[in-house]
Amino acid sequence: MATVLYLTFDGLLQPIAQANVIPYLRQLASLGHPIHIVSLERTSDLADVVAISAVKLELADADISWQPLPYSSGGAGAMLRNLFRAFNALWKTPRSRPLLVHARSYPPAAVAWVATRLLGGNYIFDMRGYWIDEKRAVRKWFTHDRIYAIGKRIERRLVRDAAAVVTLTQLQASDLQHLRRQAGEIVVVPTCTNYDKWSAPKPLSSTRALLPRLKGRLVVTYVGSHTNAYLLPESIELFRQIYRCQPNSYLLCITRDPLPLRSAIMAAGLPSESWSDHSVCYSEMPAWLSLAHWGLLLLEPGLAKRGSVPTKLAEFFAARVRPVLFGCNDEVANLVRLAGSGIVLNETSTAALRECAATIACTLADPQVTGLACARTRPLLDIQAGAAAYAALYARLNVSRAAKPVAEVAKAC
């Protein structure tokens, strides 16, 4: 069985990795797959000795080895340093078996492409969306047409040469199918979560302290940091309309980046007693989400989002929170429709938000509806289903794809 070297630029100390990396890898390790993680960690996270020790202990308990490296923030120079750092780690990793690199997103896949040509082995391109198009959409990178074209050419090469490609949506899998006719498979694994953890959270002293303020109120939640992918002004406007219809409603903001939220809330003129913001570590999120009735998921639509499934969607379903969705893609909208507990918005005009707010304000809490939504989505979005899909892929690659000797690869290059 090949050693799986999991490469990610999303630090394991970040909430996204605690939601979408560690749970999967623990499950896969329990099935007998030997896993070594190389991750790039933010400077502030590396300074948190307690958090690092906790993650090391959790991984060691699952028999997973971990090599954390520093992540450089900034422009192209910082990215080159990150690429070199990751490649150097792969180069120096001891290997007694064939190498299989599981690359999470585009920069790790670029490192894996080079490394497997020099060292032998294969890589999985776990795309996690259209990274190049997402960067271009928020005008961060790839804004020049020629640079964008080069980026898309590299994307095609990474897709073609991967032993397998993993996408979050069937939409993206269909987009890529013509590139993969002669080279391996495309596997769709949507963003999953541990349903058991979210459906039966342990109460916290901090959530108990908030209960008197929330008693008898309609609680709407906004979760996560503000990015250009999320429609923050429209989200706050929707809650403002809900508050107009139902003055007993409350906006519960759970974020590590409160300033943009506070600015938007102040601009909307919401009274202080109608909202609060809280910085919460990921392990406490199930207890906090259990306080909410509705969850806001107003996202940018478009090409960049054809390969996206927001992590919060599965978490909302598992926690019995009704999602309010706009944008992202049709596949995500169909998941909300399948669940039968949420609302899919076709537009974010004032009239559409006002109509949605009226529906939310007059909808009574119904555990039967949210419980049914949880049951309907669990077979698709529970961590067990996602881990099983990855395990089957690992097994197929380990059996069918042996690593090439380094000399043979060097000769081919």
C-alpha positions as CSV (number, residue, x, y, z in Angstrom):
1,M,0.0,0.0,0.0
2,A,1.4,3.4,-1.0
3,T,2.2,6.1,1.6
4,V,-0.3,8.9,1.2
5,L,1.5,12.3,1.5
6,Y,-1.3,14.9,2.1
7,L,-0.2,18.4,1.0
8,T,-2.1,21.5,2.0
9,F,-1.5,25.2,2.2
10,D,-4.5,25.5,4.5
11,G,-2.9,25.2,7.9
12,L,-4.3,22.4,10.1
13,L,-4.7,25.1,12.9
14,Q,-7.2,27.0,10.7
15,P,-11.0,26.2,11.0
16,I,-11.2,25.2,7.4
17,A,-8.7,22.3,7.9
18,Q,-10.3,21.3,11.2
19,A,-13.6,21.0,9.3
20,N,-12.4,19.6,6.0
21,V,-9.0,18.0,6.4
22,I,-8.4,16.4,9.8
23,P,-11.8,14.5,10.1
24,Y,-11.3,12.9,6.6
25,L,-7.8,11.9,7.3
26,R,-8.6,10.4,10.7
27,Q,-11.2,8.2,9.0
28,L,-8.8,7.2,6.3
29,A,-6.1,6.4,8.7
30,S,-8.5,4.2,10.7
31,L,-9.0,2.2,7.5
32,G,-5.3,1.4,7.3
33,H,-4.0,4.1,4.9
34,P,-0.6,5.3,6.1
35,I,-0.7,9.1,6.0
36,H,1.9,11.9,6.4
37,I,0.6,15.5,6.3
38,V,2.7,18.4,5.1
39,S,0.9,21.7,5.9
40,L,1.7,25.4,5.7
41,E,0.7,27.2,8.8
42,R,0.1,30.9,9.5
43,T,2.7,32.7,11.7
44,S,0.1,33.5,14.4
45,D,-1.0,29.9,14.5
46,L,2.6,28.6,14.9
47,A,2.9,30.8,17.9
48,D,0.0,29.0,19.6
49,V,1.9,26.2,21.4
50,V,-1.2,24.8,23.1
51,A,-3.1,24.5,19.8
52,I,-0.2,22.8,18.0
53,S,0.2,20.3,20.9
54,A,-3.6,19.5,20.7
55,V,-3.5,18.9,16.9
56,K,-0.3,16.8,17.2
57,L,-2.0,14.7,19.9
58,E,-5.1,14.2,17.9
59,L,-3.1,13.1,14.8
60,A,-0.8,10.9,16.8
61,D,-3.9,9.2,18.3
62,A,-4.9,8.4,14.7
63,D,-1.4,7.2,13.8
64,I,-0.9,10.2,11.4
65,S,2.4,12.0,11.1
66,W,2.5,15.7,10.6
67,Q,5.1,18.2,9.4
68,P,4.0,21.9,9.9
69,L,5.8,24.5,7.9
70,P,5.6,28.3,7.9
71,Y,3.3,30.0,5.4
72,S,4.5,33.2,3.8
73,S,1.8,35.9,3.1
74,G,2.0,38.4,0.4
75,G,2.3,38.4,-3.4
76,A,4.1,36.3,-6.0
77,G,7.4,36.2,-4.1
78,A,5.6,34.8,-1.0
79,M,3.9,32.2,-3.1
80,L,7.2,31.1,-4.7
81,R,8.6,30.7,-1.2
82,N,5.6,28.5,-0.2
83,L,6.0,26.4,-3.3
84,F,9.7,25.8,-2.7
85,R,9.1,25.1,1.0
86,A,6.5,22.4,0.2
87,F,8.6,20.9,-2.6
88,N,11.6,20.7,-0.3
89,A,9.5,18.9,2.3
90,L,8.3,16.3,-0.3
91,W,11.9,15.8,-1.5
92,K,13.2,15.1,2.0
93,T,10.3,12.9,3.1
94,P,11.5,9.3,3.8
95,R,9.7,6.7,1.6
96,S,9.8,3.0,1.9
97,R,6.7,2.5,-0.4
98,P,5.4,4.1,-3.6
99,L,4.5,7.8,-3.1
100,L,0.9,9.0,-3.6
101,V,0.6,12.8,-3.1
102,H,-2.9,14.0,-2.2
103,A,-2.7,17.7,-3.2
104,R,-5.4,20.0,-1.7
105,S,-6.1,22.8,-4.3
106,Y,-3.9,24.3,-7.0
107,P,-0.6,25.4,-5.5
108,P,-0.1,22.0,-3.7
109,A,-1.0,20.3,-7.0
110,A,1.7,22.3,-8.8
111,V,4.2,21.1,-6.2
112,A,3.0,17.5,-6.6
113,W,3.2,17.6,-10.4
114,V,6.9,18.5,-10.2
115,A,7.7,16.2,-7.3
116,T,6.1,13.1,-8.8
117,R,8.1,13.6,-12.0
118,L,11.3,13.7,-10.1
119,L,10.6,11.2,-7.3
120,G,8.1,8.9,-9.0
121,G,4.7,8.1,-7.8
122,N,1.4,9.8,-8.6
123,Y,-0.8,12.6,-7.3
124,I,-4.4,13.3,-6.7
125,F,-5.6,16.8,-7.7
126,D,-8.2,17.7,-5.1
127,M,-9.4,20.8,-6.8
128,R,-11.8,22.3,-4.1
129,G,-13.3,24.6,-6.8
130,Y,-12.0,26.9,-9.6
131,W,-9.2,28.5,-7.7
132,I,-7.9,30.6,-10.6
133,D,-11.3,31.9,-11.5
134,E,-12.1,32.6,-7.8
135,K,-8.9,34.7,-7.5
136,R,-9.8,36.6,-10.7
137,A,-13.4,37.2,-9.6
138,V,-12.2,39.1,-6.5
139,R,-9.5,40.8,-8.5
140,K,-6.7,39.4,-6.3
141,W,-4.7,37.5,-9.0
142,F,-5.0,36.6,-12.7
143,T,-6.6,39.9,-13.6
144,H,-4.5,40.3,-16.7
145,D,-5.9,38.3,-19.6
146,R,-2.5,36.8,-20.6
147,I,-1.7,35.8,-17.0
148,Y,-5.2,34.3,-16.7
149,A,-4.6,32.3,-19.9
150,I,-1.3,30.9,-18.6
151,G,-3.0,30.0,-15.3
152,K,-5.8,28.1,-17.1
153,R,-3.2,26.3,-19.2
154,I,-1.4,25.1,-16.1
155,E,-4.8,24.1,-14.7
156,R,-5.4,21.9,-17.7
157,R,-2.0,20.3,-17.3
158,L,-2.6,19.6,-13.6
159,V,-5.9,18.0,-14.5
160,R,-4.6,15.9,-17.4
161,D,-1.5,14.5,-15.5
162,A,-3.2,13.6,-12.2
163,A,-3.7,10.0,-11.4
164,A,-7.2,11.1,-10.3
165,V,-9.1,14.4,-9.9
166,V,-11.5,15.1,-7.0
167,T,-14.2,17.8,-7.4
168,L,-16.9,19.0,-5.0
169,T,-19.6,19.2,-7.7
170,Q,-20.8,17.2,-10.7
171,L,-20.9,20.5,-12.6
172,Q,-17.2,20.8,-12.4
173,A,-16.6,17.1,-13.1
174,S,-18.7,17.6,-16.3
175,D,-16.6,20.7,-17.3
176,L,-13.4,18.7,-17.0
177,Q,-14.5,15.4,-18.5
178,H,-13.0,16.1,-22.0
179,L,-9.6,16.5,-20.4
180,R,-9.7,13.1,-18.7
181,R,-10.8,10.8,-21.5
182,Q,-7.4,9.1,-21.7
183,A,-6.1,9.7,-18.2
184,G,-7.7,8.4,-15.0
185,E,-10.9,9.3,-13.3
186,I,-12.9,12.1,-11.8
187,V,-14.5,11.6,-8.4
188,V,-17.1,13.9,-6.9
189,V,-16.9,14.3,-3.1
190,P,-18.9,17.2,-1.8
191,T,-17.9,19.1,1.3
192,C,-19.0,16.9,4.2
193,T,-19.1,17.1,8.0
194,N,-19.5,14.9,11.0
195,Y,-23.3,14.8,11.5
196,D,-23.1,13.1,14.9
197,K,-21.0,16.0,16.3
198,W,-23.3,18.7,15.1
199,S,-26.6,17.0,16.0
200,A,-25.7,16.4,19.7
201,P,-23.4,19.2,20.8
202,K,-22.1,19.5,24.4
203,P,-23.4,22.7,26.1
204,L,-20.9,25.4,26.9
205,S,-20.8,28.0,29.7
206,S,-20.6,30.7,27.1
207,T,-23.7,29.6,25.2
208,R,-25.6,29.1,28.5
209,A,-24.8,32.7,29.4
210,L,-26.5,33.8,26.1
211,L,-29.6,31.8,26.5
212,P,-31.6,34.4,28.6
213,R,-31.1,37.0,25.8
214,L,-32.2,34.5,23.1
215,K,-35.2,33.0,25.0
216,G,-38.3,33.1,22.8
217,R,-36.5,34.9,19.9
218,L,-36.1,34.0,16.2
219,V,-32.4,33.5,15.9
220,V,-30.7,34.1,12.5
221,T,-26.9,33.4,12.2
222,Y,-24.1,34.7,10.0
223,V,-21.1,32.4,10.3
224,G,-17.5,32.9,9.2
225,S,-15.2,35.7,8.1
226,H,-16.2,38.2,5.6
227,T,-14.8,37.6,2.1
228,N,-15.7,38.9,-1.3
229,A,-17.4,35.6,-2.0
230,Y,-20.1,36.4,0.6
231,L,-22.7,39.1,0.0
232,L,-22.4,40.8,3.4
233,P,-24.5,43.9,2.7
234,E,-27.4,41.8,1.2
235,S,-27.1,39.4,4.2
236,I,-27.5,42.3,6.7
237,E,-30.3,43.8,4.7
238,L,-32.1,40.5,4.7
239,F,-31.9,40.4,8.5
240,R,-33.0,44.1,8.7
241,Q,-36.1,43.1,6.8
242,I,-36.7,40.1,9.1
243,Y,-36.4,42.4,12.1
244,R,-39.0,44.8,10.6
245,C,-41.4,41.9,10.3
246,Q,-40.5,40.3,13.6
247,P,-38.9,42.7,16.2
248,N,-38.3,39.7,18.4
249,S,-35.6,38.4,15.9
250,Y,-31.9,38.3,16.7
251,L,-28.8,38.2,14.5
252,L,-26.1,35.9,16.0
253,C,-22.8,36.6,14.3
254,I,-20.0,34.0,14.7
255,T,-16.8,35.2,13.3
256,R,-13.1,35.9,13.9
257,D,-13.3,39.0,11.7
258,P,-16.0,41.2,13.4
259,L,-15.1,44.6,12.1
260,P,-16.7,44.3,8.6
261,L,-19.8,42.8,10.1
262,R,-20.1,45.6,12.8
263,S,-19.7,48.3,10.1
264,A,-22.4,46.7,7.9
265,I,-24.8,46.3,10.9
266,M,-24.2,49.9,12.1
267,A,-24.9,51.2,8.6
268,A,-28.2,49.2,8.5
269,G,-29.2,51.0,11.7
270,L,-30.0,47.8,13.7
271,P,-30.3,48.4,17.5
272,S,-27.7,46.9,19.7
273,E,-30.1,44.6,21.4
274,S,-30.9,42.8,18.1
275,W,-27.4,41.4,17.5
276,S,-24.1,40.3,18.9
277,D,-20.8,38.9,17.5
278,H,-18.7,36.2,19.0
279,S,-15.2,34.7,18.2
280,V,-15.5,31.0,18.6
281,C,-13.0,28.2,18.1
282,Y,-14.1,25.5,15.7
283,S,-14.6,22.8,18.4
284,E,-17.2,25.0,20.0
285,M,-19.2,25.7,16.8
286,P,-21.8,22.8,17.2
287,A,-22.9,24.3,20.6
288,W,-23.2,27.8,19.1
289,L,-25.1,26.7,16.0
290,S,-27.6,24.8,18.1
291,L,-28.8,28.3,19.2
292,A,-29.9,29.3,15.7
293,H,-33.0,28.7,13.6
294,W,-31.9,30.1,10.3
295,G,-28.4,30.4,8.7
296,L,-27.5,33.0,6.0
297,L,-25.6,31.7,2.9
298,L,-25.8,34.5,0.4
299,L,-22.9,33.9,-2.0
300,E,-21.6,35.2,-5.3
301,P,-22.9,33.2,-8.3
302,G,-21.0,32.7,-11.6
303,L,-18.3,30.4,-13.2
304,A,-15.9,30.6,-10.3
305,K,-18.5,29.0,-8.1
306,R,-19.4,26.0,-10.3
307,G,-17.0,23.8,-8.3
308,S,-17.9,25.1,-4.8
309,V,-19.9,23.6,-2.0
310,P,-19.8,25.7,1.2
311,T,-18.8,23.8,4.3
312,K,-21.5,25.6,6.3
313,L,-24.2,24.0,4.2
314,A,-23.6,20.5,5.6
315,E,-23.1,22.0,9.1
316,F,-26.4,23.8,8.9
317,F,-28.3,20.7,7.9
318,A,-26.5,18.6,10.6
319,A,-27.2,21.2,13.3
320,R,-30.9,21.5,12.3
321,V,-30.4,25.1,11.0
322,R,-32.5,26.2,8.0
323,P,-30.3,27.6,5.3
324,V,-31.1,30.7,3.2
325,L,-29.2,30.4,0.0
326,F,-28.4,32.7,-2.9
327,G,-25.8,32.1,-5.6
328,C,-23.0,29.6,-5.6
329,N,-24.4,27.1,-8.1
330,D,-27.4,25.0,-9.1
331,E,-26.1,21.9,-7.5
332,V,-25.9,23.6,-4.0
333,A,-29.4,25.0,-4.6
334,N,-30.7,21.5,-5.4
335,L,-29.3,20.2,-2.1
336,V,-31.3,22.9,-0.2
337,R,-34.4,22.0,-2.2
338,L,-33.9,18.3,-1.5
339,A,-33.6,19.0,2.2
340,G,-36.9,20.8,2.2
341,S,-36.1,23.0,5.2
342,G,-34.5,26.1,3.7
343,I,-35.1,28.9,1.1
344,V,-33.4,29.4,-2.2
345,L,-33.4,33.0,-3.4
346,N,-33.3,33.7,-7.2
347,E,-32.3,37.3,-6.7
348,T,-31.3,39.8,-4.0
349,S,-33.5,42.7,-4.9
350,T,-35.2,44.6,-2.1
351,A,-38.5,43.1,-3.1
352,A,-37.0,39.5,-3.0
353,L,-35.4,40.1,0.3
354,R,-38.6,41.6,1.8
355,E,-40.6,38.5,0.6
356,C,-38.0,36.1,2.0
357,A,-38.0,38.0,5.3
358,A,-41.8,37.8,5.6
359,T,-41.6,34.0,5.0
360,I,-38.9,33.5,7.7
361,A,-40.7,35.8,10.2
362,C,-43.9,33.8,10.0
363,T,-42.4,30.3,9.9
364,L,-42.6,28.5,13.2
365,A,-39.7,26.3,14.5
366,D,-40.4,22.7,13.5
367,P,-38.0,20.0,14.7
368,Q,-39.7,17.5,12.4
369,V,-38.9,19.6,9.3
370,T,-35.3,20.2,10.3
371,G,-34.9,16.6,11.4
372,L,-36.1,15.3,8.0
373,A,-33.7,17.7,6.3
374,C,-30.9,16.2,8.3
375,A,-31.9,12.7,7.4
376,R,-32.2,13.4,3.7
377,T,-28.8,15.1,3.4
378,R,-26.8,12.8,5.7
379,P,-26.2,10.0,3.1
380,L,-24.7,12.7,0.8
381,L,-22.9,15.0,3.2
382,D,-21.9,13.0,6.3
383,I,-18.1,12.6,6.8
384,Q,-18.6,8.8,6.6
385,A,-19.7,9.1,3.0
386,G,-16.9,11.4,2.0
387,A,-14.2,9.3,3.7
388,A,-15.6,6.1,2.0
389,A,-15.3,7.8,-1.4
390,Y,-11.7,8.8,-0.7
391,A,-10.8,5.4,0.7
392,A,-12.2,3.7,-2.4
393,L,-10.1,6.0,-4.6
394,Y,-6.9,5.4,-2.5
395,A,-7.5,1.7,-2.9
396,R,-7.9,1.8,-6.6
397,L,-4.8,3.9,-7.1
398,N,-2.7,1.8,-4.7
399,V,-3.6,-1.3,-6.7
400,S,-3.5,0.0,-10.2
401,R,-0.8,2.6,-10.2
402,A,2.8,1.7,-9.0
403,A,5.4,4.4,-8.8
404,K,7.9,4.7,-11.6
405,P,11.6,4.5,-10.6
406,V,13.3,7.8,-10.3
407,A,15.8,6.9,-13.1
408,E,12.9,6.1,-15.5
409,V,11.1,9.4,-14.7
410,A,14.3,11.4,-15.1
411,K,14.9,9.8,-18.5
412,A,11.3,10.6,-19.5
413,C,11.8,14.2,-18.6
